[in-house]
Every structure is written in C-alpha cells, then in structure tokens.
Amino acid sequence: MSRATSVGDQLEAPARIIYLNQSHLNKFCDNRISTAKYSVLTFLPRFLYEQIRRAANAFFLFIALLQQIPDVSPTGRYTTLVPLIIILTIAGIKEIVEDYVAVGDIVKVLNGQYLPADMVLFSSSSVALGPDQILLRGTQLRNTQWVFGVVVYTGHDTKLMQNSTKAPLKRSNVEKVTNVQILVLFGILLVMALVSSVGALFWNGSHGGKSWYIKKMDTSSDNFGYNLLTFIILYNNLIPISLLVTLEVVKYTQALFINWDTDMYYIGNDTPAMARTSNLNEELGQVKYLFSDKTGTLTCNIMNFKKCSIAGVTYGHFPELAREQSSDDFCRIAPCPSDSCDFNDPRLLKNIEDQHPTAPCIQEFLTLLAVCHTVVPEKDGDEIIYQASSPDEAALVKGAKRLGFVFTGRTPYSVIIEADNVIFERLSKDSKYMEETLCHLEYFATEGLRTLCVAYADLSENEYEEWLKVYQEASLKLKDRAQRLEECYEIIEKATRAAITQHCTDLGNLLGKENDIALIIDGHTLKYALSFEVRRSFLDLALSCKAVICCRVSPLQKSEIVDVVKKRVKAITLAIGDGANDVGMIQTAHVGVGISGNEGMQATNNSDYAIAQFSYLEKLLLVHGAWSYNRVTKCILYCFYKNVVLYIIELWFAFVNGFSGQILFERWCIGLYNVIFTALPPFTLGIFERSCTQESMLRFPQLYKITQNAEGFNTKVFWGHCINALVHSLILFWVPIKLLEHDTPLANGHAIDYLFVGNIVYTYVVVTVCLKAGLETTAWTKFSHLAVWGSMLTWLVFFGVYSTIWPTIPIAPDMKGQVSTVNHVCLSIMFVHMWVNQLSVSVAVKFSQGCCHLLASKLNSRWTNSSS
C-alpha cells in the first residue's frame, strides 16, 4: 500500500526532512523507474523462465538431454537440441523487439510539461500557494505558465509508483490450456514407451532363441531402462516441436494486422492501433468482464457542448447528421477547434428576447455556466483563451460564451462576465420543471452524452455577508486551510442539498428497472467492501448487477477490483484507460488496453494494446479478437493432429518389428516433416482463416459468444482431434502394410523392404494431412491453395531429388534408388495395385474424417449454426 494514497495516509507517514540543493544525511530513492518487462540483467533469466514454463519447451529440453546419452537415441544427438535453440532464439528476438532529479532539488516545470517527481509547490505564475499543495509525478502542468517546486519524493517513492504494480508476465488462457494438452500427450507418450518396453522384453524372451541371427552383440536390448529411454526419444515427436515457433510467427503476423487496420487509425493525431505484445491476441476473443476508466476514456477527453434542457424544454441538435448520434459518433466527428461547442439552436436566445415564460430559467442556467467553475481566462490580443483543469468546464464556459454570457476575468472575490443588456433584465422565477428535466437527462444519457445537472438557491444579502466573512477567514489560514474552505462550501451548498437529494431519489425511481440495476460505490466505501470479511459478498452483489460504477477510487483500488474478479470468477478480464492512474488495473487484467489521448502516454506504455479512441475497442474485440482466437486454436489443433498421425505410426510399426526401436521412415524425412512438408498449412490456418467476414462479426455481436465461451478449443475438441488422428494413422499404416506384406520381386530385381513401405506410408500421410487442412479451411485464399497443393508437390519433388543425391552428396545412402524402385513399380502390375491402394486409403481416411465431422456437428450444433 502507498504511503500517499490519501490525506490520512500522509498524516501517518514519518516526517521527511529536505535539505534544499545540498547533500542529504538520509539515503533516498533515485528518480529512475522502469515499467518494462525486462532489463539488461533480468532478460536472460526471466526469458528462460517464461519459456521453460511452457510445457513443450521443458519437454524438448528433457529430450535433448536424453539424446546426449551414448547409444540411446535412434535419431541422433542433436535432432532436438538444434531446433530447440533455434526456436528459443526466434522467441527471444521477438521479445526484444517488443530524465534524472534528486530529492531536495528545486525544479521548474513549464506549462504542458509532465512533473518528473513529487514536489512541494514553492511559487507559481498564477496559482495561490499553500503548505498542503503537493504536485505529483506524472501529472501535467496546465493553465499555468510555470511553477517552482522542491522535490520531496523520487523514483519508486512517488505516489504514482507506490500505486503501481510490477509489470507481469502475462500468458493467455489458450496457452495454459495448450500446456495441459501437451502434458496429456506426454503422459500418452510415456504409456506408449512403457508398452513398447514391455513388448520388447516379451518379444526378446519369446523369440530370442528362435531369432538368434537378429540378436545384437551386446545385451542392451534386454535392459528395460535402456529400452524405455529409446522409445521415449523415438516417440518424442508426438509433441510438435514446431508448434511454439509456428505460434510465434502466427501471433506476430496477427499483431501486424491490428497495427495495419485503417479502421482503427485516428487521423486527428495520426495515431494507428498498436499491438505492444502478440502473446495475448487470442485473449481478446474471450473477454467477459470489461473495466474502463469512465472519464477521459469514454469521452475521448474531448467535451463539446451539444444539448441542454432548461425549464422542461430541450435545445440543441446535430447539424452534421440527420440521425441522432451515438458515443461512436462523438469520437469520429472532429470537434469544433475554437470554442468546443457544437450547440446550434437559435430558439434559446429567441426565447429570451421574446420574453418566453422560461426566459428567467434560461438566464439563470447560462449564468451558472459562466460563473460556477475554476477556469482561468487569458487574453491574447482581443481573443480570450480559457485554461481549464478539465474539458468539462472548458466546454460549458465556451458554450455560455457562444450564447452571449462571456466569462472575462476573476478576482479573489468576484467573477466578471459580459452579456447583452436584454439578457440581464430582471426576470421572475417561479416555475419548477423537475420531471421534464429528469426525463431529458435520461434521454441525453441514452444517446451517449455526458450529462450534468445544475441547481441554484437564493441567498439574502445578510446570509451572503455572513458566509463571505467565514470564507475570508478560512482562506487566510495556514493550517488546515483546505479543510476550512470545504466547511465554507458546505454552508453554501446546504441550501440546495435537500432538494437535490429528493431529486436523486425521484431519478432512481424513474430509471430503475427490475433485474436491470447498477451498483455505484465510492472509494472510501470500497476500502471496506474489499476487506477480507465482506469481499465475497461484495463480489456477489457486483456480479448480480448489469454495471458497476466505482467513483473517486485510487489507482491501487482499481487494480484490486480487477484482481478480485480475475481470481474469484476465473474469467478473462480486460482493463482500458488513458491515464497514469489506470496503469495498475491495465497491468493486472488479463488484457490491458491503453488509449493514447490527452492524458499522456503512461497508460499506452504499460498496455498490451494501444488504440486512439475508445470506439475502436469494438473492432479490436469482435473482429481481431475473435479471428485471432479461431485462427490460433485451429493452428494448435491441426499441429497436434498432424504429429499424432505420423508419429504414432511408429508405435504400430513396433508391433511389426518386434519392438526393436527401428524407425519406419528415413531420419531426415522425419526431421523435415514439420519444417517443410507440412509447415505451410498451419500458417495459413493461423493467419488467413476466418469463419465470418468482419461486417458479419460487427453486425452480429452474438457471434462473439462462440469464442468467449471457448466452444472451439476445449477438452472435448482436443480429444476429438486426437481420436481423428488415431483413426487416420491406423488406416494409413495397416492398409498398406497388409497389402504389401508379401514380398514381391520387382522388375529390376529388387524386393520390397521396410523403407519402401515407409516412403509409401509417408506419402499417404503428407497427402492426408494436407487435405485435412483443406477441410479445416472455411475461407480459401491463394495462400490456402499454395499451402495445401504446394506441400504435396514439395514432398514429391524432394523425394525424387533426395533419392538420387548419394553418393554425390554423402547423406541418405538408404534412400538411393528409391525413385527408380517406385518407377519400376509404376511400370509393373503393382502400378495399378499401388494407386488403387492410394485411392482406397484416401477414400477411407476422408470417409472417417466425414464421420468425425458429422459427429462433431451433432455435438456442437450451436457452433456449426453460428459459424454458418
């Protein structure tokens, strides 16, 4: 907890003695801060920890170590280590591609600059001074040309950093589920290795005497532990080593799509959307709870005076459009550059001039807008420039100015305005329009307008003089001046409080609906609501409401609210904000979105994704989020499928070769399976696949529930793909092996050997998994055709070249003559036999695929209907 989160906390903090512009006896924190995930010293250990947390990387590191044991690995010592190093290097490169003062220094800050540390104000060009005035790091100096201050807190001792949380290492929910699936596959791998090791012992015991001629010179084949390690290494490719690097490339490309989206480019300040990380793209498609900073985030920090309701009459309209505007339109329409006022309704001034019955109320309304504020006017020739602490005040004062009530200056005890004489004629005030005003407030709010209700009370001359005397005394106090002034304001507000309270009650009765309520809580109450004793009850109450509004809360409280929902509800959360006080909740949420607006770049620099307007969040979630989720999950499931299809065939082959550990396929064909021959289909599924167009996604936001509820990536879907792959592997291996189990002499005198069978099975596998990618594709592009048909052609060309390069290139002597053997087969009667075999296998595989799809459609009818 921060020492400076409230006034009470500051009073309890120990006194800090500051020596101006000289060395200190006490050691204070320096002013260097970092919100980055890594530093030069922490990059390697944090990065390796993050990577080893992924089950696949931990598994392949284990396999790479096992392969270093002599005579254990049937596939060589470096076939896993080298790809793992390459994958970690690529991931590390991707992660990489993602002023100084001291305590006691007197610092001058100019208008528009951000404060570098927490400072006590010494002097200013316009603001009155007091002992309780502290300027906080990260805030921006406005409405004042310059200030001098002495630095009292620096670096991580400042209030901003005390309320901040350490930048977390975020992982998507899909990645966590994938880790579990990899562990499941690892368990299956161990079972396969155990079964094979037991089978080896049984076969050696029952056939050892009869088959003495294939017995090895050593006795290592009788060692159960040796066999277990051999089979673990043999089956290790059941877990796709290329999955992680494929996902890195896919997610990075998806992030580029977000950056390149012209619909999320804000021309006003030349700001595109920016994905600051690509690890959470699919998380955008599963958001269930949205936490937003309501002030500048929802209003773009641009306030325009558009409409008003006075004495039951509404004024103002949209001159740009014939229809009523929504909150989206407010962000898309450029504001009026000079007066922040889109108000254009001549009826208002005409009603004053024509002595309309509501003219007195109009006069009081405009007077309140011109008088009740903290705006500072600055003269630039004949032009008045209003310096306001908030865009709300600036918009109201400029709106009053446009309607003839011009605020021109202020003194310590007066406010000066100019207006036409007809406006300031004495008018009677005797009408009340509460119900009409409440109705108009609700109407304005449903349009997305930010509403403000103003009220006034008449004071007698004596009452005002008494209050002024108390106010003057309080303003001269050196101790607790702010508290004494608040008490003065309390006196003047007491006259209207009772009426406003009654109005709020009536407003609630008018707006309240059954089972459609909102919870409003302030920061002081939230402190107790988040305590351990009542936290669960508060969370249950909050979740039963349609919306929860937390007002006047500290940055740390924002973070705590997000953390409570994140941990207790187990749902994906997203936090969005535009200021430094939103950094905590942005970092705590599963996904943090920063808005690069008028409140600086702190939120953007600590976010996962940055956009220029709140309205862009719709496309970020409904389109990019849903697409990324579908693409990533299809890519993952397909990678699991194609590896299970090929590498579980080694288990079926073990039943044929006496569990000797012999591999069916040539070594480099195994290694290049994921790298070349089936590398493109996962990329096209992960980059170009889409179930619906973006127009449909935006038009029917209900489609978002499909990805939000993880209907396309869960345990049932995972096992469905694994069973599908298991069936395909059975067909792809046992049909050819049975058709070719009897030795058949070829025309060149060669006989069918295991490698010949392996090449045929390998060809079947490549063709099948490529066609599987085609069945999974719902949006065919030229890249999809290139991936599916090009991958098949690549294998055939490679097979022809690879079978002829030895001994010119001293590799793969076992493959020598395989092409000529196939040619002889093609020229013999087996030509018909082999291709009928190929056709029958393909038909059988695709038939089983169709049955699986039919079963899946019955089990997931909701998914199928929504996608179509």
Salt bridges, closest charged atoms under 4 A:
ASP30 OD2 - ARG32 NH2 2.69
GLU50 OE1 - ARG53 NH2 2.66
GLU95 OE1 - LYS37 NZ 3.29
GLU95 OE2 - LYS94 NZ 3.79
ASP157 OD2 - ARG16 NH2 3.73
GLU175 OE2 - ARG54 NE 3.03
GLU175 OE2 - ARG171 NE 3.62
ASP222 OD1 - LYS215 NZ 3.23
GLU248 OE2 - ARG54 NH1 2.95
GLU248 OE1 - LYS94 NZ 3.52
ASP261 OD2 - LYS619 NZ 2.93
ASP261 OD2 - HIS624 NE2 2.66
ASP263 OD2 - LYS619 NZ 2.71
GLU282 OE2 - LYS251 NZ 2.93
ASP293 OD1 - LYS558 NZ 3.47
GLU324 OE1 - LYS307 NZ 2.96
ASP329 OD2 - ARG323 NH1 2.93
ASP339 OD2 - ARG402 NH1 3.46
ASP342 OD2 - LYS306 NZ 2.83
ASP345 OD2 - ARG347 NH2 2.79
ASP354 OD2 - LYS350 NZ 2.74
GLU364 OE2 - LYS429 NZ 3.66
ASP392 OD2 - ARG450 NH1 2.92
GLU447 OE2 - LYS307 NZ 3.27
GLU487 OE1 - ARG484 NE 3.86
GLU490 OE2 - ARG497 NH1 2.48
GLU493 OE1 - ARG497 NH2 3.85
ASP516 OD1 - LYS546 NZ 3.76
ASP540 OD1 - ARG536 NE 3.50
ASP563 OD2 - LYS567 NZ 3.33
ASP582 OD1 - LYS558 NZ 2.63
ASP608 OD2 - LYS170 NZ 2.75
GLU689 OE2 - LYS634 NZ 2.80
GLU711 OE2 - ARG862 NH1 3.31
GLU741 OE1 - LYS738 NZ 3.76
GLU741 OE2 - HIS742 NE2 3.78
GLU776 OE2 - HIS721 NE2 3.94
GLU776 OE2 - LYS772 NZ 3.02
GLU776 OE2 - HIS853 NE2 3.98
